[in-house]
């Protein structure tokens, strides 16, 4: 009897291993769904659609975008977390569901650390945008004014615990400054408030304010990436300004799959995403979004998320915002 059970177990293992091998060899042989945890039309949605179209060309199968906004991006993450781990449902994710929500909320219905990493989909700079009639023209002026007027400056973000809010807290501490937080329901509302002079500054994705800057409607004193932006060659990085190396303020886009996705399938998706980023039209479209199509290995994404968790976890702790 024991021998029979062992024989069945061996046969099951062999069949399962063969099935996984066949899955990887034939994957994908039908449509793949890319879940976007935000509404259509935003930066993340654009990234997902560009990558999805490229993957369709690469694999010869449809990659269908499914927008699942809700719960500050947690809803879409939950959908993918619970999906079959076969590579046919993947998540196009910003920082929020993989980094910020796990640090700030204890009631998530998913474990972000268990997603299968696929690749870094892109990195976009945040910039320090300043109201048009600010009394100064450089970050040094900005810092001097803030120190001379402690607590009188204010800044915008899409809400408490948002990436923009945490980035502002990190910058203020690193520079030894203080300012009052004014949350808005959307970037557009915060930008309009800054154009009116109602708020002093906003750490915001470059694409949201670049046209305003080029039209001389506002100032930009610094860029959040480690290298200067090609769109802002005369604007220094925070590192150039002498701030600590942790002050890298960017929007990260990632592609992940459900926990337990077979390694060969994940590797095939990683290879496909990197192939997409070599397509000239894809690079051109990413350039228009002011996003660097990053790619790289699965391990690159894992390391990036680990670093993000360390940096923003410390910010949350310093400000009493970590989940209880």
C-alpha positions as YAML, in Angstrom:
chain: A
units: angstrom
residues:
- id: 1
  name: UNK
  ca: [0.00, 0.00, 0.00]
- id: 2
  name: UNK
  ca: [2.81, 2.39, 0.94]
- id: 3
  name: UNK
  ca: [4.61, 1.52, -2.29]
- id: 4
  name: UNK
  ca: [1.45, 2.26, -4.28]
- id: 5
  name: UNK
  ca: [1.07, 5.67, -2.66]
- id: 6
  name: UNK
  ca: [4.72, 6.46, -3.35]
- id: 7
  name: UNK
  ca: [4.33, 5.40, -6.97]
- id: 8
  name: UNK
  ca: [1.30, 7.68, -7.38]
- id: 9
  name: UNK
  ca: [3.23, 10.57, -5.83]
- id: 10
  name: UNK
  ca: [6.18, 10.02, -8.18]
- id: 11
  name: UNK
  ca: [3.86, 9.83, -11.19]
- id: 12
  name: UNK
  ca: [2.05, 13.04, -10.10]
- id: 13
  name: UNK
  ca: [5.34, 14.89, -9.70]
- id: 14
  name: UNK
  ca: [6.46, 13.75, -13.13]
- id: 15
  name: UNK
  ca: [3.21, 14.82, -14.74]
- id: 16
  name: UNK
  ca: [3.25, 18.19, -12.95]
- id: 17
  name: UNK
  ca: [6.85, 18.86, -13.98]
- id: 18
  name: UNK
  ca: [6.05, 17.89, -17.56]
- id: 19
  name: UNK
  ca: [3.01, 20.17, -17.52]
- id: 20
  name: UNK
  ca: [5.08, 23.13, -16.35]
- id: 21
  name: UNK
  ca: [7.66, 22.45, -19.04]
- id: 22
  name: UNK
  ca: [4.97, 22.28, -21.70]
- id: 23
  name: UNK
  ca: [3.39, 25.48, -20.37]
- id: 24
  name: UNK
  ca: [6.66, 27.35, -20.66]
- id: 25
  name: UNK
  ca: [7.39, 25.93, -24.10]
- id: 26
  name: UNK
  ca: [4.01, 26.92, -25.54]
- id: 27
  name: UNK
  ca: [3.40, 30.09, -23.52]
- id: 28
  name: UNK
  ca: [1.54, 32.16, -24.47]
- id: 29
  name: UNK
  ca: [-0.97, 30.34, -26.65]
- id: 30
  name: UNK
  ca: [-3.93, 32.61, -25.83]
- id: 31
  name: UNK
  ca: [-4.65, 36.14, -24.68]
- id: 32
  name: UNK
  ca: [-2.79, 37.55, -21.65]
- id: 33
  name: UNK
  ca: [-4.48, 40.11, -19.39]
- id: 34
  name: UNK
  ca: [-2.47, 43.06, -18.07]
- id: 35
  name: UNK
  ca: [-4.28, 44.48, -15.05]
- id: 36
  name: UNK
  ca: [-3.78, 48.21, -14.49]
- id: 37
  name: UNK
  ca: [-4.78, 49.28, -10.95]
- id: 38
  name: UNK
  ca: [-5.79, 52.77, -12.06]
- id: 39
  name: UNK
  ca: [-8.19, 54.40, -14.48]
- id: 40
  name: UNK
  ca: [-7.54, 54.61, -18.20]
- id: 41
  name: UNK
  ca: [-5.62, 57.60, -19.48]
- id: 42
  name: UNK
  ca: [-2.89, 58.06, -16.87]
- id: 43
  name: UNK
  ca: [0.84, 57.43, -17.10]
- id: 44
  name: UNK
  ca: [0.63, 53.85, -15.82]
- id: 45
  name: UNK
  ca: [-2.16, 53.04, -18.26]
- id: 46
  name: UNK
  ca: [-0.07, 54.41, -21.14]
- id: 47
  name: UNK
  ca: [2.95, 52.36, -20.05]
- id: 48
  name: UNK
  ca: [0.88, 49.18, -19.87]
- id: 49
  name: UNK
  ca: [-0.69, 49.74, -23.30]
- id: 50
  name: UNK
  ca: [2.65, 50.41, -24.98]
- id: 51
  name: UNK
  ca: [4.20, 47.31, -23.43]
- id: 52
  name: UNK
  ca: [1.11, 45.24, -24.18]
- id: 53
  name: UNK
  ca: [1.19, 46.19, -27.86]
- id: 54
  name: UNK
  ca: [4.89, 45.36, -28.01]
- id: 55
  name: UNK
  ca: [4.34, 41.98, -26.35]
- id: 56
  name: UNK
  ca: [1.58, 41.24, -28.86]
- id: 57
  name: UNK
  ca: [4.05, 41.81, -31.68]
- id: 58
  name: UNK
  ca: [6.74, 39.78, -29.92]
- id: 59
  name: UNK
  ca: [4.64, 36.75, -28.94]
- id: 60
  name: UNK
  ca: [1.91, 36.87, -31.59]
- id: 61
  name: UNK
  ca: [-0.87, 36.74, -28.98]
- id: 62
  name: UNK
  ca: [-3.18, 39.50, -27.64]
- id: 63
  name: UNK
  ca: [-2.19, 41.31, -24.45]
- id: 64
  name: UNK
  ca: [-5.41, 42.87, -23.19]
- id: 65
  name: UNK
  ca: [-5.49, 45.83, -20.80]
- id: 66
  name: UNK
  ca: [-7.96, 45.59, -17.91]
- id: 67
  name: UNK
  ca: [-8.29, 48.73, -15.79]
- id: 68
  name: UNK
  ca: [-9.20, 47.90, -12.18]
- id: 69
  name: UNK
  ca: [-8.97, 51.15, -10.21]
- id: 70
  name: UNK
  ca: [-9.93, 51.28, -6.56]
- id: 71
  name: UNK
  ca: [-8.62, 51.20, -2.98]
- id: 72
  name: UNK
  ca: [-5.61, 53.36, -3.90]
- id: 73
  name: UNK
  ca: [-4.38, 50.70, -6.42]
- id: 74
  name: UNK
  ca: [-4.87, 47.82, -3.95]
- id: 75
  name: UNK
  ca: [-7.89, 46.43, -5.81]
- id: 76
  name: UNK
  ca: [-5.99, 45.69, -9.02]
- id: 77
  name: UNK
  ca: [-3.13, 44.18, -7.05]
- id: 78
  name: UNK
  ca: [-5.57, 41.88, -5.23]
- id: 79
  name: UNK
  ca: [-7.05, 40.73, -8.54]
- id: 80
  name: UNK
  ca: [-3.65, 39.64, -9.85]
- id: 81
  name: UNK
  ca: [-2.55, 38.19, -6.50]
- id: 82
  name: UNK
  ca: [-5.54, 35.82, -6.57]
- id: 83
  name: UNK
  ca: [-5.29, 34.98, -10.28]
- id: 84
  name: UNK
  ca: [-4.11, 31.61, -11.56]
- id: 85
  name: UNK
  ca: [-0.29, 31.51, -11.48]
- id: 86
  name: UNK
  ca: [0.08, 30.63, -15.13]
- id: 87
  name: UNK
  ca: [1.37, 33.89, -16.64]
- id: 88
  name: UNK
  ca: [-1.93, 34.78, -18.28]
- id: 89
  name: UNK
  ca: [-2.76, 37.52, -15.76]
- id: 90
  name: UNK
  ca: [-0.05, 40.04, -14.85]
- id: 91
  name: UNK
  ca: [0.05, 43.40, -13.08]
- id: 92
  name: UNK
  ca: [1.40, 46.70, -14.38]
- id: 93
  name: UNK
  ca: [2.20, 48.41, -11.11]
- id: 94
  name: UNK
  ca: [3.38, 51.78, -9.83]
- id: 95
  name: UNK
  ca: [5.24, 52.16, -6.52]
- id: 96
  name: UNK
  ca: [2.05, 52.20, -4.49]
- id: 97
  name: UNK
  ca: [0.79, 48.58, -4.26]
- id: 98
  name: UNK
  ca: [4.30, 47.09, -4.07]
- id: 99
  name: UNK
  ca: [5.92, 49.58, -1.69]
- id: 100
  name: UNK
  ca: [3.80, 52.31, -0.11]
- id: 101
  name: UNK
  ca: [0.63, 50.39, 0.73]
- id: 102
  name: UNK
  ca: [2.47, 47.47, 2.37]
- id: 103
  name: UNK
  ca: [4.33, 49.99, 4.55]
- id: 104
  name: UNK
  ca: [1.31, 52.09, 5.50]
- id: 105
  name: UNK
  ca: [-1.67, 49.71, 5.64]
- id: 106
  name: UNK
  ca: [-2.12, 46.55, 7.68]
- id: 107
  name: UNK
  ca: [-5.39, 45.33, 6.14]
- id: 108
  name: UNK
  ca: [-4.24, 44.54, 2.60]
- id: 109
  name: UNK
  ca: [-5.71, 41.39, 1.08]
- id: 110
  name: UNK
  ca: [-2.44, 40.46, -0.55]
- id: 111
  name: UNK
  ca: [1.22, 39.99, 0.37]
- id: 112
  name: UNK
  ca: [3.26, 42.20, -1.94]
- id: 113
  name: UNK
  ca: [6.46, 40.28, -1.19]
- id: 114
  name: UNK
  ca: [5.03, 37.14, -2.80]
- id: 115
  name: UNK
  ca: [4.38, 38.55, -6.27]
- id: 116
  name: UNK
  ca: [6.59, 37.04, -8.96]
- id: 117
  name: UNK
  ca: [8.85, 39.80, -10.32]
- id: 118
  name: UNK
  ca: [9.01, 40.14, -14.10]
- id: 119
  name: UNK
  ca: [10.85, 43.37, -14.96]
- id: 120
  name: UNK
  ca: [11.18, 47.08, -14.27]
- id: 121
  name: UNK
  ca: [8.84, 48.69, -16.77]
- id: 122
  name: UNK
  ca: [10.09, 52.25, -16.44]
- id: 123
  name: UNK
  ca: [11.41, 54.99, -14.20]
- id: 124
  name: UNK
  ca: [10.15, 58.57, -14.34]
- id: 125
  name: UNK
  ca: [11.69, 61.56, -12.57]
- id: 126
  name: UNK
  ca: [9.86, 63.64, -10.04]
- id: 127
  name: UNK
  ca: [10.79, 67.31, -10.04]
- id: 128
  name: UNK
  ca: [10.68, 70.06, -7.46]
- id: 129
  name: UNK
  ca: [8.20, 72.46, -9.07]
- id: 130
  name: UNK
  ca: [7.84, 75.89, -7.46]
- id: 131
  name: UNK
  ca: [5.17, 78.58, -7.80]
- id: 132
  name: UNK
  ca: [5.85, 81.26, -10.44]
- id: 133
  name: UNK
  ca: [6.44, 84.21, -8.08]
- id: 134
  name: UNK
  ca: [8.57, 82.38, -5.56]
- id: 135
  name: UNK
  ca: [11.24, 84.75, -4.12]
- id: 136
  name: UNK
  ca: [14.26, 82.97, -5.56]
- id: 137
  name: UNK
  ca: [15.60, 81.20, -8.63]
- id: 138
  name: UNK
  ca: [17.60, 78.25, -7.28]
- id: 139
  name: UNK
  ca: [17.36, 75.46, -4.73]
- id: 140
  name: UNK
  ca: [19.75, 77.44, -2.54]
- id: 141
  name: UNK
  ca: [17.26, 80.32, -2.56]
- id: 142
  name: UNK
  ca: [14.45, 77.87, -1.84]
- id: 143
  name: UNK
  ca: [16.32, 76.42, 1.14]
- id: 144
  name: UNK
  ca: [17.31, 79.83, 2.50]
- id: 145
  name: UNK
  ca: [13.73, 81.11, 2.28]
- id: 146
  name: UNK
  ca: [12.33, 78.01, 4.01]
- id: 147
  name: UNK
  ca: [14.86, 78.32, 6.83]
- id: 148
  name: UNK
  ca: [14.11, 82.02, 7.25]
- id: 149
  name: UNK
  ca: [10.37, 81.27, 7.33]
- id: 150
  name: UNK
  ca: [10.02, 77.97, 9.22]
- id: 151
  name: UNK
  ca: [6.65, 76.30, 8.79]
- id: 152
  name: UNK
  ca: [5.29, 79.06, 6.54]
- id: 153
  name: UNK
  ca: [5.86, 77.32, 3.20]
- id: 154
  name: UNK
  ca: [3.32, 74.76, 2.01]
- id: 155
  name: UNK
  ca: [3.32, 71.99, -0.55]
- id: 156
  name: UNK
  ca: [0.86, 69.81, -2.42]
- id: 157
  name: UNK
  ca: [0.37, 66.10, -2.97]
- id: 158
  name: UNK
  ca: [-2.48, 63.77, -4.04]
- id: 159
  name: UNK
  ca: [-3.02, 62.80, -0.39]
- id: 160
  name: UNK
  ca: [-1.53, 61.61, 2.87]
- id: 161
  name: UNK
  ca: [0.68, 58.56, 2.32]
- id: 162
  name: UNK
  ca: [0.98, 59.09, -1.43]
- id: 163
  name: UNK
  ca: [4.37, 58.76, -3.05]
- id: 164
  name: UNK
  ca: [4.50, 62.52, -3.56]
- id: 165
  name: UNK
  ca: [3.75, 63.12, 0.12]
- id: 166
  name: UNK
  ca: [6.45, 60.69, 1.30]
- id: 167
  name: UNK
  ca: [8.92, 62.13, -1.20]
- id: 168
  name: UNK
  ca: [8.27, 65.61, 0.18]
- id: 169
  name: UNK
  ca: [8.82, 64.39, 3.75]
- id: 170
  name: UNK
  ca: [12.11, 62.78, 2.74]
- id: 171
  name: UNK
  ca: [13.29, 65.93, 0.96]
- id: 172
  name: UNK
  ca: [12.33, 68.22, 3.83]
- id: 173
  name: UNK
  ca: [14.16, 66.12, 6.42]
- id: 174
  name: UNK
  ca: [17.25, 65.70, 4.23]
- id: 175
  name: UNK
  ca: [17.44, 69.46, 3.61]
- id: 176
  name: UNK
  ca: [16.61, 70.40, 7.21]
- id: 177
  name: UNK
  ca: [13.43, 72.27, 6.24]
- id: 178
  name: UNK
  ca: [9.80, 72.36, 7.35]
- id: 179
  name: UNK
  ca: [6.61, 73.03, 5.41]
- id: 180
  name: UNK
  ca: [2.87, 72.45, 5.69]
- id: 181
  name: UNK
  ca: [1.22, 69.66, 3.69]
- id: 182
  name: UNK
  ca: [-1.87, 70.54, 1.60]
- id: 183
  name: UNK
  ca: [-3.47, 67.41, 0.05]
- id: 184
  name: UNK
  ca: [-5.44, 67.52, -3.20]
- id: 185
  name: UNK
  ca: [-7.59, 64.88, -4.88]
- id: 186
  name: UNK
  ca: [-5.57, 65.00, -8.10]
- id: 187
  name: UNK
  ca: [-2.30, 66.34, -9.50]
- id: 188
  name: UNK
  ca: [-4.20, 68.72, -11.76]
- id: 189
  name: UNK
  ca: [-5.82, 70.47, -8.80]
- id: 190
  name: UNK
  ca: [-2.49, 70.85, -7.01]
- id: 191
  name: UNK
  ca: [-0.82, 72.21, -10.13]
- id: 192
  name: UNK
  ca: [-3.55, 74.79, -10.61]
- id: 193
  name: UNK
  ca: [-3.21, 75.81, -6.97]
- id: 194
  name: UNK
  ca: [0.53, 76.25, -7.46]
- id: 195
  name: UNK
  ca: [0.04, 78.30, -10.62]
- id: 196
  name: UNK
  ca: [-2.26, 80.59, -8.63]
- id: 197
  name: UNK
  ca: [0.35, 80.85, -5.89]
- id: 198
  name: UNK
  ca: [-1.84, 79.11, -3.28]
- id: 199
  name: UNK
  ca: [0.92, 76.59, -2.53]
- id: 200
  name: UNK
  ca: [4.67, 77.07, -2.74]
- id: 201
  name: UNK
  ca: [5.92, 73.79, -4.22]
- id: 202
  name: UNK
  ca: [5.00, 70.32, -5.41]
- id: 203
  name: UNK
  ca: [7.14, 67.23, -5.97]
- id: 204
  name: UNK
  ca: [5.50, 65.86, -9.08]
- id: 205
  name: UNK
  ca: [6.18, 63.68, -12.17]
- id: 206
  name: UNK
  ca: [8.02, 65.65, -14.82]
- id: 207
  name: UNK
  ca: [5.43, 65.10, -17.56]
- id: 208
  name: UNK
  ca: [2.68, 66.80, -15.52]
- id: 209
  name: UNK
  ca: [4.46, 70.16, -15.29]
- id: 210
  name: UNK
  ca: [7.00, 70.25, -18.14]
- id: 211
  name: UNK
  ca: [4.81, 72.31, -20.47]
- id: 212
  name: UNK
  ca: [4.10, 74.83, -17.69]
- id: 213
  name: UNK
  ca: [7.84, 75.14, -17.04]
- id: 214
  name: UNK
  ca: [8.63, 75.55, -20.73]
- id: 215
  name: UNK
  ca: [5.96, 78.26, -20.92]
- id: 216
  name: UNK
  ca: [7.67, 79.99, -17.95]
- id: 217
  name: UNK
  ca: [4.55, 79.58, -15.82]
- id: 218
  name: UNK
  ca: [6.49, 77.99, -12.93]
- id: 219
  name: UNK
  ca: [10.01, 77.15, -11.83]
- id: 220
  name: UNK
  ca: [11.76, 73.79, -11.42]
- id: 221
  name: UNK
  ca: [14.66, 73.80, -8.96]
- id: 222
  name: UNK
  ca: [15.73, 70.12, -8.96]
- id: 223
  name: UNK
  ca: [15.15, 66.74, -10.57]
- id: 224
  name: UNK
  ca: [14.80, 63.48, -8.63]
- id: 225
  name: UNK
  ca: [16.83, 61.06, -10.74]
- id: 226
  name: UNK
  ca: [20.54, 60.34, -10.26]
- id: 227
  name: UNK
  ca: [21.33, 61.90, -13.66]
- id: 228
  name: UNK
  ca: [20.04, 65.13, -15.16]
- id: 229
  name: UNK
  ca: [16.94, 64.93, -17.31]
- id: 230
  name: UNK
  ca: [17.40, 65.38, -21.06]
- id: 231
  name: UNK
  ca: [14.33, 67.63, -20.90]
- id: 232
  name: UNK
  ca: [15.89, 69.79, -18.17]
- id: 233
  name: UNK
  ca: [19.62, 69.83, -18.92]
- id: 234
  name: UNK
  ca: [20.18, 72.98, -16.85]
- id: 235
  name: UNK
  ca: [18.34, 71.72, -13.76]
- id: 236
  name: UNK
  ca: [20.54, 69.93, -11.17]
- id: 237
  name: UNK
  ca: [19.75, 66.65, -9.41]
- id: 238
  name: UNK
  ca: [19.30, 66.56, -5.66]
- id: 239
  name: UNK
  ca: [22.60, 64.70, -5.41]
- id: 240
  name: UNK
  ca: [24.37, 67.50, -7.25]
- id: 241
  name: UNK
  ca: [22.90, 69.88, -4.70]
- id: 242
  name: UNK
  ca: [24.59, 67.94, -1.92]
- id: 243
  name: UNK
  ca: [21.61, 66.03, -0.54]
- id: 244
  name: UNK
  ca: [22.06, 62.42, 0.70]
- id: 245
  name: UNK
  ca: [22.08, 59.54, -1.79]
- id: 246
  name: UNK
  ca: [18.67, 58.39, -0.48]
- id: 247
  name: UNK
  ca: [17.05, 61.44, -2.05]
- id: 248
  name: UNK
  ca: [16.21, 59.77, -5.34]
- id: 249
  name: UNK
  ca: [12.64, 60.75, -6.08]
- id: 250
  name: UNK
  ca: [11.12, 58.81, -8.96]
- id: 251
  name: UNK
  ca: [7.98, 57.04, -10.09]
- id: 252
  name: UNK
  ca: [8.70, 53.35, -10.65]
- id: 253
  name: UNK
  ca: [6.65, 51.18, -12.98]
- id: 254
  name: UNK
  ca: [6.95, 47.41, -12.62]
- id: 255
  name: UNK
  ca: [5.53, 44.25, -14.12]
- id: 256
  name: UNK
  ca: [4.76, 41.39, -11.73]
- id: 257
  name: UNK
  ca: [2.82, 38.11, -11.86]
- id: 258
  name: UNK
  ca: [0.87, 36.12, -9.26]
- id: 259
  name: UNK
  ca: [2.73, 34.19, -6.56]
- id: 260
  name: UNK
  ca: [3.82, 30.76, -7.73]
- id: 261
  name: UNK
  ca: [4.10, 31.62, -11.43]
- id: 262
  name: UNK
  ca: [6.40, 28.97, -12.97]
- id: 263
  name: UNK
  ca: [9.97, 30.31, -13.26]
- id: 264
  name: UNK
  ca: [10.21, 29.44, -16.95]
- id: 265
  name: UNK
  ca: [7.03, 31.38, -17.72]
- id: 266
  name: UNK
  ca: [8.23, 34.37, -15.71]
- id: 267
  name: UNK
  ca: [11.59, 34.24, -17.49]
- id: 268
  name: UNK
  ca: [9.81, 34.17, -20.85]
- id: 269
  name: UNK
  ca: [7.78, 37.25, -19.95]
- id: 270
  name: UNK
  ca: [10.96, 39.00, -18.77]
- id: 271
  name: UNK
  ca: [12.63, 38.20, -22.09]
- id: 272
  name: UNK
  ca: [9.58, 39.53, -23.94]
- id: 273
  name: UNK
  ca: [9.49, 42.81, -22.00]
- id: 274
  name: UNK
  ca: [13.18, 43.41, -22.65]
- id: 275
  name: UNK
  ca: [12.63, 42.68, -26.35]
- id: 276
  name: UNK
  ca: [9.82, 45.24, -26.41]
- id: 277
  name: UNK
  ca: [12.14, 47.92, -25.02]
- id: 278
  name: UNK
  ca: [14.46, 47.41, -27.99]
- id: 279
  name: UNK
  ca: [11.70, 48.36, -30.43]
- id: 280
  name: UNK
  ca: [12.37, 51.90, -31.76]
- id: 281
  name: UNK
  ca: [8.71, 52.94, -31.74]
- id: 282
  name: UNK
  ca: [8.37, 51.84, -28.10]
- id: 283
  name: UNK
  ca: [11.39, 53.86, -27.04]
- id: 284
  name: UNK
  ca: [10.02, 56.87, -28.91]
- id: 285
  name: UNK
  ca: [6.65, 56.61, -27.17]
- id: 286
  name: UNK
  ca: [8.32, 56.25, -23.77]
- id: 287
  name: UNK
  ca: [10.40, 59.33, -24.55]
- id: 288
  name: UNK
  ca: [7.17, 61.24, -25.15]
- id: 289
  name: UNK
  ca: [5.98, 60.18, -21.69]
- id: 290
  name: UNK
  ca: [9.34, 61.23, -20.17]
- id: 291
  name: UNK
  ca: [9.80, 57.69, -18.85]
- id: 292
  name: UNK
  ca: [12.97, 55.62, -19.13]
- id: 293
  name: UNK
  ca: [12.07, 52.11, -20.47]
- id: 294
  name: UNK
  ca: [14.29, 50.25, -18.06]
- id: 295
  name: UNK
  ca: [13.87, 46.48, -18.34]
- id: 296
  name: UNK
  ca: [16.65, 44.35, -16.91]
- id: 297
  name: UNK
  ca: [16.49, 41.09, -15.00]
- id: 298
  name: UNK
  ca: [13.90, 39.86, -12.54]
- id: 299
  name: UNK
  ca: [16.56, 40.24, -9.86]
- id: 300
  name: UNK
  ca: [16.96, 43.92, -10.80]
- id: 301
  name: UNK
  ca: [13.31, 44.51, -9.96]
- id: 302
  name: UNK
  ca: [13.59, 42.56, -6.69]
- id: 303
  name: UNK
  ca: [16.61, 44.63, -5.65]
- id: 304
  name: UNK
  ca: [14.90, 47.90, -6.60]
- id: 305
  name: UNK
  ca: [11.79, 47.09, -4.55]
- id: 306
  name: UNK
  ca: [13.94, 46.01, -1.59]
- id: 307
  name: UNK
  ca: [15.75, 49.36, -1.70]
- id: 308
  name: UNK
  ca: [12.47, 51.28, -2.02]
- id: 309
  name: UNK
  ca: [11.04, 49.48, 1.00]
- id: 310
  name: UNK
  ca: [14.10, 50.35, 3.05]
- id: 311
  name: UNK
  ca: [14.07, 54.04, 2.11]
- id: 312
  name: UNK
  ca: [10.34, 54.65, 2.41]
- id: 313
  name: UNK
  ca: [10.00, 52.41, 5.44]
- id: 314
  name: UNK
  ca: [12.40, 54.73, 7.25]
- id: 315
  name: UNK
  ca: [10.43, 57.78, 6.10]
- id: 316
  name: UNK
  ca: [7.19, 56.21, 7.35]
- id: 317
  name: UNK
  ca: [8.84, 55.37, 10.68]
- id: 318
  name: UNK
  ca: [10.33, 58.85, 11.08]
- id: 319
  name: UNK
  ca: [6.88, 60.36, 10.59]
- id: 320
  name: UNK
  ca: [4.86, 57.85, 12.63]
- id: 321
  name: UNK
  ca: [3.08, 56.54, 9.53]
- id: 322
  name: UNK
  ca: [4.03, 52.86, 9.52]
- id: 323
  name: UNK
  ca: [1.19, 50.33, 9.69]
- id: 324
  name: UNK
  ca: [0.22, 49.22, 13.17]
...
